[in-house]
């Protein structure tokens, strides 16, 4: 049996979120759905097989934390700096064996980028 989990992040403005996730982080905007014009948006974004839902609807709270395991945190750090994305926690080694950094999206959701490192 397979199981797929897709985190849902609460956002306040789909256009601001689209700019942050697409232009800033390099995610693809797969689709955006609204029940009617002016209704809250629900979207799917993806990056190399990882999918996330973004919702303006009140079905999730802001302030979530998502861990992204990437090949090289320092490469992502340079990418984010080049795209003018503020980094809350600079890349650093943690005692549990990850190299990590953290950013916050415009709605207060935390995105932690992690690379396992040899001890």
ZIKARA-V957375 format. One record per residue. N is the residue number from 0. RES is the residue in three letters. PHI is phi as a letter, one per 20 degrees, with the letter a starting at -180 (999 if undefined). D_LAST is the distance of its C-alpha to the last C-alpha in Angstrom with 1 decimal. Layout:
[[N | RES | PHI | D_LAST] [N | RES | PHI | D_LAST]]
This chain:
[[0 | UNK | 999 | 34.0] [1 | UNK | e | 32.0] [2 | UNK | b | 31.0] [3 | UNK | c | 30.4] [4 | UNK | d | 29.6] [5 | UNK | c | 30.6] [6 | UNK | f | 30.0] [7 | UNK | d | 33.1] [8 | UNK | d | 32.9] [9 | UNK | f | 36.1] [10 | UNK | c | 37.4] [11 | UNK | d | 40.6] [12 | UNK | b | 41.7] [13 | UNK | f | 41.0] [14 | UNK | f | 41.8] [15 | UNK | f | 39.4] [16 | UNK | f | 36.6] [17 | UNK | g | 37.5] [18 | UNK | f | 37.2] [19 | UNK | f | 33.8] [20 | UNK | f | 32.2] [21 | UNK | e | 34.1] [22 | UNK | f | 34.6] [23 | UNK | e | 31.6] [24 | UNK | d | 28.8] [25 | UNK | n | 30.4] [26 | UNK | f | 31.1] [27 | UNK | e | 34.3] [28 | UNK | e | 37.0] [29 | UNK | f | 38.0] [30 | UNK | a | 40.9] [31 | UNK | c | 42.5] [32 | UNK | c | 45.0] [33 | UNK | c | 47.6] [34 | UNK | f | 50.3] [35 | UNK | b | 52.8] [36 | UNK | g | 53.0] [37 | UNK | n | 51.6] [38 | UNK | f | 49.8] [39 | UNK | g | 46.2] [40 | UNK | e | 43.9] [41 | UNK | c | 41.3] [42 | UNK | c | 39.0] [43 | UNK | d | 36.3] [44 | UNK | c | 33.8] [45 | UNK | b | 31.2] [46 | UNK | b | 28.6] [47 | UNK | l | 27.6] [48 | UNK | n | 28.4] [49 | UNK | e | 27.1] [50 | UNK | d | 30.2] [51 | UNK | c | 31.0] [52 | UNK | e | 34.4] [53 | UNK | c | 35.9] [54 | UNK | c | 38.9] [55 | UNK | e | 41.5] [56 | UNK | f | 42.9] [57 | UNK | e | 42.5] [58 | UNK | d | 40.4] [59 | UNK | b | 37.1] [60 | UNK | d | 36.2] [61 | UNK | f | 34.5] [62 | UNK | n | 31.2] [63 | UNK | f | 29.1] [64 | UNK | c | 25.3] [65 | UNK | c | 24.0] [66 | UNK | e | 20.4] [67 | UNK | d | 20.2] [68 | UNK | e | 17.2] [69 | UNK | c | 17.6] [70 | UNK | f | 16.4] [71 | UNK | b | 15.9] [72 | UNK | g | 16.3] [73 | UNK | f | 17.5] [74 | UNK | f | 20.2] [75 | UNK | f | 21.4] [76 | UNK | g | 21.5] [77 | UNK | f | 23.8] [78 | UNK | f | 25.8] [79 | UNK | f | 26.5] [80 | UNK | f | 27.5] [81 | UNK | f | 29.8] [82 | UNK | e | 31.3] [83 | UNK | m | 31.8] [84 | UNK | e | 29.7] [85 | UNK | f | 28.8] [86 | UNK | d | 25.1] [87 | UNK | f | 24.9] [88 | UNK | c | 21.3] [89 | UNK | f | 19.8] [90 | UNK | g | 16.4] [91 | UNK | b | 13.7] [92 | UNK | e | 10.1] [93 | UNK | d | 10.3] [94 | UNK | f | 8.9] [95 | UNK | e | 9.0] [96 | UNK | o | 6.4] [97 | UNK | d | 9.3] [98 | UNK | e | 10.9] [99 | UNK | c | 14.5] [100 | UNK | b | 18.1] [101 | UNK | c | 21.3] [102 | UNK | c | 24.9] [103 | UNK | c | 28.1] [104 | UNK | f | 30.8] [105 | UNK | f | 34.5] [106 | UNK | d | 35.1] [107 | UNK | n | 32.3] [108 | UNK | e | 29.8] [109 | UNK | e | 26.2] [110 | UNK | c | 24.0] [111 | UNK | d | 20.2] [112 | UNK | e | 18.4] [113 | UNK | c | 14.8] [114 | UNK | c | 12.4] [115 | UNK | f | 9.3] [116 | UNK | c | 6.4] [117 | UNK | f | 3.8] [118 | UNK | d | 0.0]]
